[in-house]
Amino acid sequence: MMENQFNFALALPEITLSVLATLILLVDVFIPSKNRSLTYVLSLGALVIVTLVSLYQWNAGVAGQTFYGHYVTDPLAHLMKVASYLAVMVTLVYSRQYVIDRDMVKGGELYSLTLFALVGQMVMISASSMLTIYLGLELMSLALYALVAVRRDSLVAVESAMKYFVLGSLASGFMLYGISMVYGATGHIDLAGVAEVIKSGNVSYMAMVLGTVFVVCGLAFKLGAVPFHMWLPDVYMGAPTAITLTIGAAPKLAALAMVLRFLIEGLHGVAESWQQMLVILAVLSLAIGNLTAIMQTNFKRMLAYSTISHVGFVLLGLLSGVNANGTLAIGAYGSAVFYMITYVLTTLASFGIILLLSRQGFECEEISDLKGLNRRSPMMAFGVLVLMFSLAGIPPLVGFYAKLVVLQAAIAAGYLSLSIIAILFSLIGAFYYLRVVKVMYFDEPAADAPVIGNQLSFRSGVMSVNVLLIILLGILPGGLMTLCVQVIDASLKF
């Protein structure tokens, strides 16, 4: 048995990406600062390689635990990792011209930090103990803190990085304290051991509940749920848009996987405690996110509060996994995974549009910058329209189906009043999405606004595929939804 405790083949994606990211960092030292195209190509190549590795493992049915139960490979890990790889690849493609125009790649650390942040996300996704969850979280967070401040000549970016670092450190402290309480109450650091002790009843209940409270606070910060959301609008607005997309896309998948591992696998036995907390977090996120977004004039800040409101829906799916009679509803957790994957897909295109519209010396950040976009670029305006309608939950786009399956799970679990609240706030939230559409189609463009050609490029091609997927998944969502439920059923142990 001892020889199987270090099965490095199970962790091959993490090992592969760590080695490749380190090699890219070393190669970058010898590349002239005026030419960083090689670093970009190598980073995309590394992501393609690690994607193929994960897809091979998934297809071959590779699964199991290693490193003395601290690391797990299962279908859920494969799905979330592949989705994360694709999200980072698309992020790098959209950001390419933006970072060149702003001299953000002359130091060469941008791509290496992005890959190391992804390694941290992969560790979070495959963590099966509280120790590896925390290690993956800190690896990801430290890389993201540095990325926010990568434009050292921007005071706003540096200020946002400081806010992110201070508040992130506070949230990590909350989680670490909660982990210590859970360990003290159960005597186990691995999630399976924690769940077994809770199930046996040989646990200090008060210490367990107190630890759960601190753990949920830390998890809520990483998701961006109210009242642990204050970092999110400031960081989204202050960070360079390329970094905002890096923070807003793939890390959300890792955060959801971390929540599923921690709460569902480890703390399922005290679900009645954290479910009540998730109810409060969900309602506050839906309310504050939608109401505050109405008042925003900055497009990135509006999308930040939009993110908070969508986190409320994800939490609604998570808390619906245990019915009032104590039975499990796998479909509820599957709906939360489906919602997060499709939301990340929409986020990629939303910030990708901002990156494509920005140019040297001009940041497309205000909603007013989109005035008359339909006259300047009808195709771009149509893409934004699709994205805003999807975020608002208008059929037949994927955002509508994502909300529908979460609401169905909540109603089935007995949360009818909570579902009605979610619907009402979604209707309120539709206002600020439709306002963006109104500005594009009915407002006059500024006198000095350039005409944007619909020229063909690799970035515009990726954007077209991205928008098309949002439409297709809205019309034919069954395949992805079934896959999400299947990986939950095959992976999470209760």
C-alpha positions in Angstrom: 0.0 0.0 0.0 2.9 2.3 0.8 4.1 2.5 -2.8 0.7 3.8 -4.0 0.9 6.8 -1.7 3.0 8.7 -4.2 1.3 8.0 -7.5 2.7 10.9 -9.5 0.7 9.8 -12.6 -2.5 11.1 -11.0 -1.0 14.6 -10.6 0.5 14.6 -14.1 -1.3 17.8 -15.2 -0.1 19.8 -12.3 3.5 18.5 -12.6 3.5 19.1 -16.4 2.2 22.7 -16.1 4.6 23.5 -13.2 7.6 22.3 -15.2 6.5 24.1 -18.3 5.8 27.4 -16.5 9.2 27.2 -14.8 10.9 26.6 -18.2 9.0 29.5 -19.7 10.1 31.7 -16.9 13.8 30.7 -17.5 13.5 31.1 -21.3 12.0 34.5 -20.8 15.2 35.7 -19.1 17.1 35.3 -22.4 14.4 36.9 -24.7 14.9 40.6 -25.7 12.4 42.8 -23.9 11.1 44.1 -27.3 10.0 40.6 -28.4 7.7 38.7 -26.1 5.8 36.8 -28.8 7.8 33.7 -28.0 6.7 33.7 -24.4 3.1 34.1 -25.5 3.3 31.2 -28.0 5.1 29.0 -25.4 2.4 29.8 -22.8 -0.4 28.8 -25.2 1.6 25.7 -26.1 1.9 24.7 -22.5 -1.9 25.1 -22.0 -2.6 23.0 -25.1 -0.2 20.2 -23.8 -1.7 20.1 -20.3 -5.2 20.1 -21.8 -4.3 17.1 -23.9 -2.9 15.4 -20.8 -6.1 15.9 -18.8 -8.4 14.9 -21.7 -6.3 11.7 -22.1 -6.6 10.9 -18.4 -10.3 11.7 -18.5 -10.9 9.4 -21.5 -8.8 6.7 -19.9 -10.8 6.8 -16.7 -7.9 7.8 -14.6 -9.1 8.3 -11.0 -7.9 7.8 -7.4 -6.3 9.4 -4.4 -2.6 9.9 -3.8 -0.2 11.8 -1.5 -1.7 10.1 1.6 -5.2 11.2 0.7 -4.4 14.9 0.2 -5.0 14.8 -3.6 -7.7 13.3 -5.7 -8.3 12.8 -9.4 -11.9 12.2 -10.5 -14.3 13.2 -13.2 -15.2 16.5 -11.4 -11.5 17.4 -11.4 -11.1 16.6 -15.0 -14.1 18.7 -16.1 -13.2 21.7 -14.0 -9.5 21.6 -15.0 -10.2 21.4 -18.7 -12.7 24.3 -18.4 -10.0 26.3 -16.6 -7.4 25.6 -19.2 -9.7 26.7 -22.0 -10.7 29.8 -20.0 -7.0 30.8 -19.5 -6.3 30.2 -23.2 -9.1 32.4 -24.3 -8.0 35.0 -21.8 -4.5 35.1 -23.2 -5.9 35.4 -26.8 -8.2 38.3 -26.0 -5.5 40.1 -23.9 -2.7 39.8 -26.5 -2.9 43.2 -28.2 -4.0 44.9 -25.0 -0.9 44.0 -23.0 1.4 44.8 -25.9 -0.1 48.3 -26.3 0.4 49.0 -22.6 3.9 47.5 -22.3 2.7 45.0 -19.8 4.9 42.2 -21.2 8.3 43.9 -21.3 9.1 42.4 -17.9 8.0 38.9 -19.0 6.3 37.9 -15.8 2.7 38.3 -17.0 2.5 34.8 -18.6 4.5 33.0 -16.0 2.3 34.4 -13.2 -0.8 33.5 -15.1 0.3 29.9 -15.5 1.4 29.6 -11.8 -2.0 31.0 -10.8 -3.6 28.2 -12.9 -1.4 25.6 -11.1 -2.9 26.9 -7.8 -6.4 26.5 -9.3 -5.6 23.0 -10.3 -4.5 22.1 -6.8 -7.7 23.6 -5.4 -9.8 21.6 -7.8 -8.1 18.3 -6.9 -7.7 18.9 -3.2 -9.1 16.2 -0.9 -7.7 17.7 2.4 -7.9 21.0 4.1 -4.2 21.4 3.8 -4.1 21.1 0.0 -7.1 23.4 -0.4 -5.2 26.1 1.5 -1.9 25.5 -0.4 -3.7 25.8 -3.7 -5.6 28.8 -2.6 -2.5 30.7 -1.5 -0.5 29.8 -4.7 -3.3 31.1 -6.8 -3.9 34.2 -4.7 -0.2 35.3 -4.5 0.1 35.1 -8.3 -3.1 37.1 -8.8 -2.0 39.8 -6.3 1.1 40.3 -8.3 -0.8 40.3 -11.6 -3.1 43.1 -10.5 0.0 45.3 -9.9 1.8 44.2 -13.0 1.4 47.8 -14.4 3.7 49.4 -11.9 3.2 52.8 -13.5 -0.5 52.8 -12.8 -1.4 54.1 -9.3 -4.9 52.8 -9.6 -3.7 49.2 -10.3 -1.2 49.3 -7.5 -3.9 50.6 -5.1 -6.3 47.8 -6.2 -3.5 45.2 -5.7 -3.0 46.5 -2.1 -6.7 46.3 -1.4 -6.9 42.8 -2.9 -3.8 41.6 -0.9 -5.0 43.0 2.5 -8.6 41.8 2.2 -7.4 38.5 0.7 -5.0 37.9 3.5 -7.8 38.6 6.0 -10.0 36.1 4.3 -7.2 33.5 4.2 -6.8 34.0 8.0 -10.5 33.4 8.5 -10.3 30.2 6.5 -7.1 29.0 8.2 -8.7 29.6 11.7 -11.8 27.7 10.6 -9.6 24.8 9.3 -7.8 24.7 12.7 -11.2 24.5 14.5 -12.4 21.7 12.2 -9.1 19.8 12.8 -9.4 20.3 16.5 -12.9 19.0 16.6 -12.3 16.0 14.4 -8.6 15.2 14.6 -8.4 14.8 10.8 -7.0 17.1 8.1 -8.3 15.0 5.1 -11.9 15.7 4.1 -12.9 12.0 4.1 -11.7 11.6 7.7 -13.6 14.8 8.8 -16.8 13.5 7.2 -16.4 10.1 8.9 -15.9 11.6 12.3 -18.9 13.9 11.9 -21.0 10.9 10.8 -20.0 8.9 13.8 -21.1 11.7 16.2 -17.8 11.7 18.1 -17.2 15.4 17.5 -17.4 18.6 19.5 -20.4 20.1 17.9 -19.9 23.7 19.0 -16.3 23.7 17.9 -17.4 22.2 14.6 -20.0 24.8 14.0 -17.7 27.6 14.9 -15.1 26.3 12.5 -17.7 25.9 9.8 -18.6 29.6 10.2 -15.1 30.8 9.6 -14.6 28.4 6.7 -17.7 29.6 5.0 -16.6 33.2 5.5 -13.3 32.4 3.7 -15.1 30.6 0.9 -17.6 33.4 0.5 -14.7 35.9 0.0 -13.2 33.8 -2.8 -16.6 33.6 -4.5 -17.2 37.3 -4.0 -20.5 36.8 -2.1 -22.0 39.6 0.0 -20.9 40.8 2.6 -17.4 39.6 1.7 -17.6 41.3 -1.8 -16.0 44.7 -1.3 -12.7 43.8 -2.9 -14.4 42.7 -6.1 -15.7 46.0 -7.7 -12.5 47.8 -6.7 -10.2 45.2 -8.1 -12.3 44.7 -11.3 -12.3 48.4 -12.0 -8.7 49.2 -10.9 -6.9 46.3 -12.5 -5.9 46.3 -16.2 -8.8 44.8 -18.1 -6.6 41.8 -19.2 -6.0 41.0 -15.5 -9.6 41.6 -14.6 -10.5 38.9 -17.0 -7.8 36.6 -15.6 -9.4 37.1 -12.1 -13.0 36.9 -13.2 -12.9 33.7 -15.3 -10.9 30.6 -14.4 -10.6 31.3 -10.6 -14.3 31.1 -10.3 -14.3 27.5 -11.5 -11.6 26.6 -8.9 -13.5 28.4 -6.2 -16.7 26.5 -6.9 -14.7 23.2 -6.9 -13.2 24.2 -3.6 -16.6 24.8 -2.1 -17.9 21.5 -3.4 -15.0 19.6 -1.9 -15.1 21.4 1.4 -18.8 21.7 2.2 -20.3 18.8 0.4 -17.5 16.1 0.9 -16.1 17.3 4.2 -18.8 19.1 6.1 -21.9 17.4 4.7 -22.7 16.1 8.2 -23.3 19.7 9.5 -25.2 20.8 6.4 -27.9 22.4 8.5 -25.4 24.9 9.8 -23.8 26.0 6.5 -27.1 25.9 4.6 -28.5 28.7 6.8 -25.4 30.8 6.1 -25.6 30.1 2.3 -29.3 31.3 2.4 -28.2 34.6 3.9 -25.3 35.0 1.5 -27.4 34.1 -1.5 -30.2 36.6 -0.7 -27.7 39.4 0.1 -25.7 38.7 -3.0 -28.8 38.8 -5.2 -30.0 42.0 -3.6 -26.8 44.1 -3.3 -25.4 42.8 -6.6 -28.4 43.8 -8.7 -29.4 47.0 -6.9 -25.9 48.4 -6.8 -25.2 47.5 -10.4 -28.1 49.8 -11.5 -26.1 52.9 -10.2 -22.9 52.1 -12.0 -21.6 54.1 -15.0 -18.3 52.1 -15.3 -18.8 49.0 -17.4 -16.2 46.9 -15.6 -17.7 47.9 -12.2 -21.2 47.1 -13.4 -20.0 43.6 -14.5 -18.4 43.2 -11.0 -21.7 43.7 -9.3 -23.3 41.5 -11.9 -20.8 38.8 -10.9 -21.9 39.2 -7.3 -25.6 38.7 -8.2 -24.7 35.6 -10.3 -22.8 34.1 -7.3 -26.1 34.4 -5.5 -27.6 32.0 -8.0 -24.7 29.6 -7.6 -25.1 29.6 -3.9 -28.8 28.9 -4.4 -27.9 25.8 -6.3 -25.4 24.7 -3.6 -27.8 25.1 -0.7 -30.5 23.1 -2.6 -28.5 19.9 -2.6 -30.0 18.7 0.7 -33.8 18.6 0.8 -35.8 19.5 3.8 -36.2 15.8 4.6 -32.4 15.2 4.5 -32.3 13.5 1.1 -29.7 14.4 -1.4 -30.3 16.1 -4.8 -27.4 15.5 -7.1 -29.1 17.6 -9.8 -28.8 20.7 -7.6 -25.0 20.5 -7.4 -24.9 19.7 -11.1 -27.0 22.9 -11.8 -24.5 25.0 -9.8 -21.6 23.6 -11.8 -23.5 24.2 -15.1 -24.3 27.7 -14.0 -20.7 28.5 -13.2 -19.2 27.1 -16.4 -21.7 29.0 -18.6 -21.2 32.1 -16.5 -17.5 31.9 -17.0 -18.1 31.4 -20.8 -20.2 34.6 -20.8 -17.6 36.5 -18.7 -14.9 35.7 -21.1 -16.8 37.2 -24.0 -18.0 40.2 -22.0 -14.5 41.3 -20.9 -13.1 40.2 -24.3 -15.4 42.7 -26.0 -13.9 45.5 -23.7 -10.4 44.3 -24.7 -11.2 44.3 -28.4 -12.7 47.8 -28.2 -9.8 49.2 -26.2 -6.8 50.6 -28.1 -3.5 52.3 -27.4 -4.2 55.4 -25.3 -7.9 54.5 -24.8 -9.6 52.3 -22.2 -13.1 51.2 -23.1 -14.4 51.1 -19.5 -17.4 53.4 -19.3 -20.8 52.4 -20.5 -20.9 55.7 -22.4 -17.9 54.4 -24.5 -20.4 52.0 -26.1 -22.6 54.8 -27.5 -23.6 54.2 -31.1 -21.6 50.9 -31.3 -24.1 49.5 -33.7 -23.3 52.2 -36.2 -19.5 51.7 -35.8 -19.5 47.9 -35.7 -22.8 46.0 -36.1 -21.2 42.6 -35.4 -19.6 43.8 -32.2 -22.8 45.4 -31.1 -24.7 42.2 -31.8 -22.2 40.2 -29.7 -22.7 42.6 -26.7 -26.4 42.3 -27.1 -26.3 38.5 -26.9 -24.0 38.7 -23.9 -26.3 41.1 -22.0 -29.4 39.2 -22.8 -27.7 36.0 -21.6 -26.6 37.6 -18.4 -30.2 38.9 -17.9 -31.6 35.4 -18.4 -33.5 36.0 -21.6 -34.4 32.9 -23.6 -33.2 31.2 -25.7 -29.7 32.0 -24.5 -27.8 29.9 -22.0 -28.2 32.3 -19.2 -31.9 31.6 -19.1 -31.5 27.8 -18.9 -28.8 28.2 -16.2 -31.2 30.2 -14.0 -34.0 27.8 -14.8 -32.2 24.7 -13.6 -31.1 26.4 -10.4 -34.6 27.6 -9.7 -36.0 24.1 -10.4 -33.5 22.6 -7.9 -34.3 25.2 -5.3 -38.1 24.7 -5.6 -37.7 20.9 -5.4 -35.7 21.4 -2.2 -38.5 23.4 -0.6 -37.0 26.9 -1.1 -40.0 28.4 -2.9 -39.9 31.8 -1.3 -36.1 32.0 -1.9 -36.7 31.2 -5.6 -39.3 34.0 -5.9 -36.8 36.5 -4.4 -34.2 35.4 -6.9 -36.7 35.9 -9.8 -37.7 39.3 -8.6 -34.1 40.5 -8.3 -33.3 39.0 -11.7 -36.1 41.2 -13.2 -34.6 44.2 -11.5 -31.1 43.2 -12.8 -32.4 43.1 -16.3 -32.6 46.9 -16.3 -28.9 47.5 -16.3 -28.2 44.9 -18.9 -30.9 46.4 -21.2 -29.4 49.9 -20.5 -26.2 48.8 -22.2 -28.2 47.6 -25.3 -30.0 50.9 -25.4 -26.7 52.9 -25.3 -25.3 50.8 -28.2 -28.4 51.0 -30.5 -30.1 54.2 -29.7 -27.5 56.7 -28.5 -25.5 58.8 -30.9 -21.7 57.9 -31.0 -19.2 60.5 -29.8 -17.9 62.9 -32.4 -14.4 61.4 -32.2 -15.5 57.8 -31.9 -13.6 55.7 -34.5 -15.4 53.4 -37.0 -14.6 49.8 -36.0 -14.1 47.5 -39.0 -15.3 43.9 -38.8 -11.9 42.7 -40.0 -11.0 39.1 -39.6 -8.4 38.1 -37.0 -7.7 35.3 -34.7 -9.2 37.2 -31.7 -12.4 38.1 -33.6 -12.7 34.4 -34.6 -12.4 33.2 -31.0 -14.9 35.9 -30.0 -17.4 34.7 -32.7 -17.1 31.1 -31.4 -17.5 32.2 -27.9 -20.7 34.1 -28.6 -22.0 31.2 -30.8 -21.5 28.8 -27.9 -23.6 31.0 -25.7 -26.4 30.8 -28.3 -26.0 27.0 -29.0 -25.8 26.0 -25.3 -29.0 27.9 -24.7 -30.8 26.0 -27.5 -29.2 22.6 -26.7 -28.1 22.6 -23.1 -28.8 19.0 -22.3 -25.4 17.6 -23.1 -23.5 19.9 -20.8 -26.1 19.7 -18.1 -26.0 15.9 -18.2 -22.2 15.9 -18.0 -22.3 18.2 -15.0 -24.7 15.9 -13.1 -22.7 12.8 -14.1 -19.4 14.1 -12.8 -21.0 15.2 -9.5 -22.5 11.7 -9.1 -19.3 10.0 -9.9 -17.0 12.2 -7.8 -18.5 13.6 -4.6 -18.6 11.2 -1.7 -21.2 11.7 1.0 
